[in-house]
Amino acid sequence: NAGVTQTPKFRVLKTGQSMTLLCAQDMNHEYMYWYRQDPGMGLRLIHYSVGEGTTAKGEVPDGYNVSRLKKQNFLLGLESAAPSQTSVYFCASERQASNQPQHFGDGTRLSIL
Amino acid sequence: AQSVTQPDIHITVSEGASLELRCNYSYGATPYLFWYVQSPGQGLQLLLKYFSGDTLVQGIKGFEAEFKRSQSSFNLRKPSVHWSDAAEYFCAVGSSNDYKLSFGAGTTVTVRA
């Protein structure tokens, strides 16, 4: 019953450091998504993937990279962290159909100093 | 492009009173509509969804929503609010030809005793 698992749950970085956020799903979902959530702005899509080996840009992709080497995992990378990337990051996954709901992880709270 | 507006940033309601959260969407064709709830420190949980058919949709936790095409609205309602309903609520719109969801900025619900 794990669903969507995000690692880590919390992290503090210094400006310029790099890190990778991991999202793992055990539901055999084709689609996976990375969002950031900021106060008063709802969720904004960073990148998404419609299958293993494929990724695409969302609404706010700058400063982030992603990879989907395995179907169950979707990695979000920050190569050089900036204070503007302080946010809560959510991963979601979805079955292969546009009318299916997305299943969300519990989020990663990231602070960039 | 699709978009969602949640006009109310914050609503306070007494326990046992009724609740209505507003959601207006912008989309050229028939939308897929969702309501999610987020408790503090948690990810988003699906309350209900609308794809087609009956415009009154029942969801979990006693919530319902009504799709009104003429008003481009998908308002969420609950007849009697419980203290555990205090959370942030997000409306989202998707489409039949797109993998992506657009989220509203959210409405925070406070329940007073």
Contacts between the chains, C-beta under 8 A, distances in Angstrom:
chain1	res1	chain2	res2	distance
A	4	B	43	7.4
A	31	B	99	5.8
A	33	B	100	7.8
A	35	B	103	8.0
A	40	B	9	7.3
A	40	B	105	5.6
A	40	B	106	8.0
A	41	B	105	5.9
A	42	B	4	7.9
A	42	B	90	6.2
A	42	B	103	4.1
A	42	B	104	5.5
A	42	B	105	4.4
A	42	B	106	5.4
A	43	B	44	7.7
A	43	B	90	7.0
A	43	B	103	4.4
A	44	B	103	7.7
A	45	B	100	5.8
A	45	B	101	7.6
A	48	B	99	6.5
A	48	B	100	6.6
A	50	B	99	5.9
A	58	B	100	6.7
A	90	B	43	6.0
A	90	B	44	7.1
A	92	B	44	7.8
A	94	B	99	7.8
A	98	B	32	6.8
A	98	B	94	6.0
A	98	B	95	6.7
A	98	B	96	5.7
A	98	B	97	7.3
A	98	B	98	6.5
A	98	B	99	6.0
A	99	B	32	5.1
A	99	B	49	7.8
A	99	B	51	4.8
A	99	B	94	7.3
A	99	B	96	7.2
A	101	B	34	6.1
A	101	B	46	4.5
A	101	B	49	5.7
A	102	B	44	7.9
A	102	B	46	7.9
A	102	B	101	6.5
A	103	B	46	7.9
A	104	B	36	7.8
A	104	B	43	3.6
A	104	B	44	4.4
A	104	B	45	7.5
A	105	B	43	5.3
A	106	B	41	7.4
A	106	B	42	5.8
A	106	B	43	4.6
A	107	B	41	7.7
A	107	B	42	7.6
A	107	B	43	5.7
